[in-house]
């Protein structure tokens, strides 16, 4: 067992009672708005959570909305809650703190006092958010403790020493408010700090928090999604778990799936596998010149064991090599002992079910990208147009306003073109419709396909078998799509 498994499991278990409140799993028909700052706006964690639900609960459609705006503090979030509730959500989350505690002030004398005043202001502004949230008693609420500012990695100089301490004060404040209101709560901060420090003991330049120490990279966002799903009680729920007693010619376990038409004769074993879920497709792609991929998170969290186990175990087989072929294509080879111990088919990225899940992931990623780009239109609206009295004007006067302020603001230089792209209401509506079309297609194509599994043995050749060695006197695992 890798060292991270014991570490993370023990650590998260120790925090579970103190830094997590019960979060009910999402239900069919839920509409969830994730409210936050740039970590939500440009981040993947809510998209990864949705992908889990898309693959694990293919018949229970939910809809998730990105309501993050870069640079937001609690006061600014309060000012735009009307747009959040236009989604008619059944669940709303809330995360803030990274921007509320400031940045450059941590380089000044009296930084602790300045930070304390900022925390107090953020908590006062939160009270207005809570007042709005309470106007919707039918909507479930989840407060999220912000991901950390990494002060311990040594990949460059720490720009804002001491910044994470006041962020933690806001995290603890939100935890207390959640307890008072009996709302859900999950802390991203402490577990991510602990993982960072654990890994930095071997690699001093390791971080989950991105190249600026603020915005988690894709592996950090999978860690955040994992923490959220774990808080929902979804750890240990398998994609499927099949156990077959070959000697007894019977199925002894079929969790979250249906196993039928089992036939055992000599060294030949066949059955039909009808899964209720798809495996979670892990992304190995790089984004925005990051040095990390989503898959890198698997070295620091037990995601595959706890959240993505598609087990197949066959006992009663004689010693020897066993092959795995799916849809007529050779997948891999295993020993009798490995098959008896059980293999996780979700680790095999060339299975039919994994390829199906990959298509779901790709469509979800395209949906995320469209949604994320349009969030920059809202950034310009809230950070420029509101202040200049042009909120939602989206006319030539607003264009002139952008032209006036853009040369002097690096963020307007970055986001101005996207505002120009989406300033026309019809373009925004088209973008929303495109996202909905992708979601509709996802929920049409995410239904598992029944698979026929046939197990046979390899022939003895005095060497490790090759895919051409199939003989019915030895054992091979062949999966055919019905």
Secondary structure, 3 states (H helix, E strand, C coil): CCHHHHHHHHHHHHHHHHHECCCCCCCCCCEEEEEECHHHHCCCHHHHHHHHHHHHCCCCCCEEEEEECCCCCHHHHHHCHHHHHCCCCCEEEECCCCCCCCCHHHHCCCHHHHHHHHHHHHHHHHHHHHHHHCCCCCCEEEEEECCCCCCCCCCCCCCCCCHHHHHHHHHHHHHHHHHHHCCEEEECHHHHHHHHHHHHCCCCCCCCCCCCCCCCCHHHHHHHHHHHHHHCCCCCCCCEEEEEECCCCEEEEEECEEEEEEEEECCEEEEEEEECCCCCCCCCCCCCCCCCCHHHHHHCCCHHHHHCCEEEEEECCCCCEEEEEECCEEEEEEEHHHHHHCEEHHHCCCCHHHHHHHHHHHHHHHHHHHHHHHHHHHHHHHHHHCCCCCCCCCCHHHHHHHHHHHCCCHHHHHHHHHHHHHCCHHHHHHHHHHHHHHHHHHHHHCCCCCEEEEEEEECCCCCCCCHHHEEEEEEEEEEEEC
